[in-house]
Amino acid sequence: LSAHDAAYMKCLGEAGEARLASKFFFEHCRHPSSRTFNELLRVYKKSGQLGQIRALFSEPQYHRYIDVSSYVVYISCLVWEAVITRDFRGALREADAIWYLAHHENCATTPSVYQAKLTLHYHAKDVPGAGSLFMSYLRYFRPKAMTPFISTYAKLLWRTGHRDDAIKLTSKYNVTQTLLNRHQHSTT
């Protein structure tokens, strides 16, 4: 049943029916699951309703549905909002609070949650924050699982003028430098 609920919720989201999706989840969904909950979050994300996502995260009765995907959706919404409002400090503060909650729920130590948070640091051009996140990442993951993360971190270093560090990083972890090379040609 929960798979059907999640599929229906996804269809409502694709149709842009945030109101109907919300009504379905809160009034008709007999067996809510993390999957259905995450589809609702994606519907809210697609319709730009970060406030609704914040509200669900602040309500204890919904915490049992929150999983890794929930954090990824929430943090990616913060990225989207910060890019529009240019309030990266506020978004980083909120992401740090979510990060703390994710660690408490043992959901933070997954590549997708790390990648979502790094994306926010990338858009904020926050090299110190990204560096701290990178050091934390090294504790949990082996280098072979780190390619997307290292690539994003290297791009951040490159675009903020730390080009030697970006090249050293990609060389050390054997990450392709294609994107860095593309940037190099466009700046010379």
C-alpha positions as CSV (number, residue, x, y, z in Angstrom):
1,L,0.0,0.0,0.0
2,S,2.7,2.5,0.9
3,A,4.3,2.0,-2.6
4,H,1.0,2.8,-4.2
5,D,0.6,5.9,-2.0
6,A,4.1,7.0,-2.9
7,A,3.5,6.5,-6.6
8,Y,0.2,8.5,-6.4
9,M,2.0,11.2,-4.5
10,K,4.7,11.3,-7.2
11,C,2.1,11.7,-9.9
12,L,0.5,14.5,-8.0
13,G,3.9,16.2,-7.7
14,E,4.6,15.8,-11.4
15,A,1.2,17.3,-12.2
16,G,2.0,20.3,-9.9
17,E,-0.8,19.5,-7.5
18,A,0.8,20.4,-4.2
19,R,-2.5,21.1,-2.6
20,L,-4.0,17.7,-3.5
21,A,-0.8,15.9,-2.5
22,S,-0.8,17.6,0.9
23,K,-4.5,16.7,1.3
24,F,-3.9,13.1,0.3
25,F,-1.0,12.7,2.7
26,F,-2.7,14.3,5.7
27,E,-6.3,13.1,5.2
28,H,-6.3,9.9,3.1
29,C,-2.9,8.2,3.4
30,R,-3.7,5.1,5.6
31,H,-0.1,3.8,5.9
32,P,2.3,6.7,5.6
33,S,5.9,5.7,5.1
34,S,9.2,7.4,4.7
35,R,8.8,6.9,0.9
36,T,5.4,8.7,0.8
37,F,6.7,11.4,3.2
38,N,9.7,12.0,0.9
39,E,7.4,12.3,-2.1
40,L,5.4,14.9,-0.3
41,L,8.7,16.8,0.4
42,R,9.6,16.6,-3.3
43,V,6.1,18.0,-4.2
44,Y,6.7,20.9,-1.8
45,K,10.2,21.4,-3.2
46,K,9.0,21.4,-6.8
47,S,6.3,24.0,-5.9
48,G,8.8,26.2,-3.9
49,Q,7.2,25.6,-0.5
50,L,10.2,25.4,1.7
51,G,8.1,26.7,4.6
52,Q,6.0,23.5,4.4
53,I,9.1,21.4,4.6
54,R,10.4,23.3,7.6
55,A,7.0,22.8,9.3
56,L,7.1,19.1,8.8
57,F,10.7,18.8,10.1
58,S,9.7,20.8,13.2
59,E,6.7,18.5,14.1
60,P,7.8,15.5,16.2
61,Q,5.0,13.3,14.9
62,Y,6.6,13.3,11.5
63,H,10.2,12.6,12.6
64,R,9.6,8.8,12.3
65,Y,9.3,9.3,8.5
66,I,12.5,11.4,8.1
67,D,15.3,9.5,6.5
68,V,18.4,10.2,4.4
69,S,16.3,11.2,1.4
70,S,14.4,13.7,3.5
71,Y,17.6,15.5,4.5
72,V,18.8,15.6,0.9
73,V,15.5,17.2,-0.2
74,Y,15.6,19.7,2.6
75,I,19.2,20.8,2.1
76,S,18.7,21.0,-1.7
77,C,15.8,23.3,-1.1
78,L,18.0,25.5,1.1
79,V,20.5,25.6,-1.9
80,W,17.7,26.6,-4.2
81,E,16.3,29.3,-1.8
82,A,19.8,30.7,-1.1
83,V,20.6,31.0,-4.8
84,I,17.4,33.0,-5.3
85,T,17.6,35.2,-2.1
86,R,21.5,35.3,-2.0
87,D,21.2,34.7,1.8
88,F,23.9,32.0,2.0
89,R,24.7,32.7,5.6
90,G,21.1,32.1,6.7
91,A,21.0,28.9,4.5
92,L,24.3,27.7,5.9
93,R,23.0,28.2,9.5
94,E,19.8,26.3,8.8
95,A,21.7,23.6,7.0
96,D,24.0,23.2,10.0
97,A,21.0,22.8,12.3
98,I,19.6,20.1,9.9
99,W,23.1,18.6,9.8
100,Y,23.1,18.3,13.5
101,L,19.7,16.6,13.5
102,A,20.8,14.3,10.7
103,H,23.8,13.2,12.8
104,H,21.6,12.6,15.8
105,E,19.4,10.4,13.6
106,N,22.4,8.6,12.1
107,C,21.5,9.9,8.7
108,A,24.3,12.3,8.0
109,T,27.0,9.8,7.2
110,T,25.9,9.0,3.7
111,P,27.4,10.4,0.5
112,S,24.2,12.0,-0.7
113,V,23.7,14.1,2.5
114,Y,27.3,15.2,2.4
115,Q,27.0,16.1,-1.3
116,A,23.8,18.1,-0.7
117,K,25.5,20.1,2.0
118,L,28.7,20.6,-0.1
119,T,26.5,22.0,-2.9
120,L,25.3,24.7,-0.5
121,H,28.9,25.5,0.5
122,Y,29.8,25.6,-3.2
123,H,27.1,28.1,-4.1
124,A,28.0,30.2,-1.1
125,K,31.7,30.1,-2.1
126,D,32.4,29.0,1.5
127,V,35.9,27.4,1.2
128,P,36.5,27.0,5.0
129,G,33.1,25.3,5.6
130,A,33.6,23.1,2.6
131,G,37.1,22.2,3.9
132,S,35.8,21.3,7.3
133,L,33.1,19.1,5.6
134,F,35.8,17.5,3.4
135,M,37.8,16.5,6.5
136,S,34.7,15.0,8.0
137,Y,34.0,13.2,4.8
138,L,37.4,11.6,4.8
139,R,36.6,9.9,8.1
140,Y,33.6,8.1,6.8
141,F,34.3,7.2,3.1
142,R,37.1,5.6,1.1
143,P,38.6,7.6,-1.7
144,K,36.9,5.5,-4.5
145,A,33.5,6.5,-3.2
146,M,34.5,10.2,-3.1
147,T,34.7,11.2,-6.8
148,P,31.6,13.4,-7.0
149,F,32.4,15.0,-3.7
150,I,36.0,15.7,-4.5
151,S,35.1,17.0,-7.9
152,T,32.7,19.5,-6.4
153,Y,35.1,20.5,-3.8
154,A,37.9,21.0,-6.4
155,K,35.6,23.1,-8.5
156,L,34.9,25.3,-5.5
157,L,38.6,25.7,-4.9
158,W,39.2,26.5,-8.5
159,R,36.5,29.1,-8.8
160,T,37.6,30.9,-5.6
161,G,41.2,31.2,-6.8
162,H,42.7,28.2,-5.0
163,R,43.8,26.6,-8.3
164,D,47.0,24.9,-7.0
165,D,45.0,23.3,-4.2
166,A,42.3,22.2,-6.7
167,I,44.9,20.5,-8.9
168,K,46.7,18.9,-5.9
169,L,43.4,17.6,-4.7
170,T,42.3,16.1,-8.0
171,S,45.8,14.6,-8.5
172,K,46.0,13.1,-5.0
173,Y,42.6,11.4,-5.3
174,N,42.9,10.6,-9.1
175,V,39.8,12.5,-10.0
176,T,39.5,13.6,-13.6
177,Q,40.4,17.2,-14.1
178,T,38.2,17.7,-17.2
179,L,36.1,20.4,-15.5
180,L,39.1,22.2,-14.2
181,N,40.7,22.1,-17.7
182,R,37.5,23.5,-19.1
183,H,37.6,26.4,-16.6
184,Q,41.3,26.9,-17.4
185,H,40.7,27.3,-21.1
186,S,37.8,29.7,-20.4
187,T,39.9,31.9,-18.2
188,T,43.0,32.2,-20.4
